[in-house]
Structures are given as structure tokens and as C-alpha cells.
């Protein structure tokens, strides 16, 4: 099976949808030799920020010389972003070979009357196989949805369980209260691992702390209030924390210093688990960290920023960054969301800072909210809203409306940001 055949097969397998639970993943990995059992993990859960925390931790570990796997979802530009070793995407050849092997095991499961694995379950198995095949010393693993019943949670060798910000999202699956959602997230905590959490709502913190105590784990709360000499910037940010002076990061957004501090505490916990890191490697790793699609600058003059703010909490953080970085600047929004998200709350948190709003329909996604429906909803808050017919048309409209000193901000579902990024790159090529 080659890469194109593997992609077609996974597309066909989408008919199995999303099924919470570990039984199918356990059975599939068992038939594949349980590759996860020979690996060690940093497991990350949260509603917003877990990808950025993963990026800091994995980049620093690679910089320190450890062969490091990373598993993420969703991706922005390339399917293969979801599985990386030392920052390099899984090869197309490996995808084809591993999916062939996984398909054979999945077919046998179905023939024997078992549930056929979902795409995410098969991708998780592929990641474990690839990380074992490439000799990873440590894997930084992001949960897909929740934690307790997420496919990634079949692992046992968890060195550190790390929690980014937990808030309300996916309530139909995870629970209708913060406490219920926190219980699902805290399900990644394993006996005697190190538990590190960023700043949380009191109810969430209580659940994580209690679970850590039950599992006899050390427990650390990263405290962004201890950051000193903070210098914010759209291209570069600096701060001091925990004995480290003038650490530098290139990820923008006020929340990124908080995410980085959570990663610093996780890296400190990993040192206690046998992964020492020099200060020089720590500094260089943080400086090298990139995370596309999260308040990322993709073009200048006009400044073009993309962000995957797709729920209320993320929209609040985005609005905070907009207020801070773009005071007194004219801003044009491009918005695209999925219909199962609380898009009215996203609009309510962000509309005040837009001069004009352009809506679009995220392409190739059955859960997409139409540009027209989003425009109607946004029109309840803002007087200047236009629905675009495509991602490319939205980019063209925004660039025609924007002056050289204005800002274009595209946000919402990560599912369309890769396509938008490509459209911006193409237009930059045309302008040159």
C-alpha cells in the first residue's frame, strides 16, 4: 500500500465515526505486538493550549539530544504533521506500510465479530508503531478528546501527566460541568507518574489534585504569576521564571507565556524521571519552538494572523491578545467554525475588535457551519458582515479591504486554516 492508497482507505474508514473507549485500540495494538509498551510518555490533556505545551516540551527534549516522538491532532497543513520524530513528519512510505499492517489487523477484528477500529484508533496505533520503529526514547502524546476514554490512554508507561487549561468543550461527550470534564481529563494520570498542571478553575484543580493523590503522584501547579520581567511581542516574547533569566519564545499570544511555564514545570518533572536538560538546551529549545495555527503570523503588510480559537475559552484568550497587541489598529476578521461549537459565544467574545467580518464555510467537513448561517449569527452583533463563497475568496476580500498597516485575523476551526495558509502563500507569490 502506498501513501495515496492509505489516505483513500482512511477516508473510507471515516464511516466508523468517533467511539469513546479503549477496547478496540487495546485489541488492535495487541495484534500489532503492543508497541506502546516499549515506549515512555509525557501525556498531555486540556481544552486549550495542550498543543503549544506539547511543542515546547518536545522541542526542548529534541534539542537536549533525546529521540522524541510527538503525536498531535488536529493538524493544520499536512496529514503527516500528526506523527513526528524530532520535528520531522512521518514519511509517506511509512504511512503506507504501517496502514497496510493495521488494515490487516482491523479486518481480522471485524471478521471475528469485534468492533472495527475508528480512524483515530488506527492512527494512534500507527503512531505507536512508528515511534517504536524509529527508536524514540520518549514520546510527547496529546489526547484527542478528553482523556479517560481517549484512545491514547491505553499507555502504561507515563512519566508525566500534564494539563493545559481545562474549560467547557465537547460537553455532549465529556460532561456538562467543569467537574465532569475534569474527571475525564484527569483519567490520563497513572500510578506514580509526575502530575503537572497549568492554572485552572478551582473545581478543575481540585479534581486533578485529588486524582494525583489517589494515584500517589507528585503534584505541581505551574504559576504564571511568578513570571518576572515579561516583555510581550508579536514576533518575540521574553520572561524570567524559576531561576531562569530572560527566557525567549517566538510564539505570540499572551497565553503563550503561561503555556511555556507549564512546559517548564513538566520538563523539571522529567529531569526527576531521568531526562536531564542543560540550561543552554532549554533556552535554545524554547527559542526554536514553532506551533502553526496558534496566533501565528503568516504574512506582513498587512499583518496576517491565524488562530485556532474554536470555543468560548479560546475566544476569550484570543480577544485578550487582540486587545493587547493590536490596540488602535484596524482589524478585519475571517471566521469559519463547525456547527457543533458554541459559535455565538465565540462571536460575542470577539466581535468588538473587528472593523469588518468575513465568514466562510470550512471546506470538506461535514460538521461545517455554512458561511451564510455564521454571517447571520455575526450580524446580530456586528453591522458589517459578509459571507464569502470560498476560503480563497475570503482571503482575496480581506486583502482588498486591508491597508498595509491593518491586521487580518483568521480564526475558528483549525480544519480550514491550512487551506487558508496555502491561499495566502499563493497570493504572496502572485504579488511578487
PyMOL commands that set and color helices and strands:
alter all, ss='L'
color gray80, all
select helices_A, chain A and resi 3-16+23-31+35-38+50-63+79-82+92-111+119-133+151-154+171-174+178-188+202-214+224-226+255-272+279-288+312-325+343-353+371-379+391-401+414-431
alter helices_A, ss='H'
color red, helices_A
select strands_A, chain A and resi 41-45+68-71+83-85+88-89+138-142+158-163+194-197+218-221+228-231+237-241+244-249+296-299+303-307+331-336+356-359+385-387+407-412
alter strands_A, ss='S'
color yellow, strands_A
deselect
rebuild
show_as cartoon
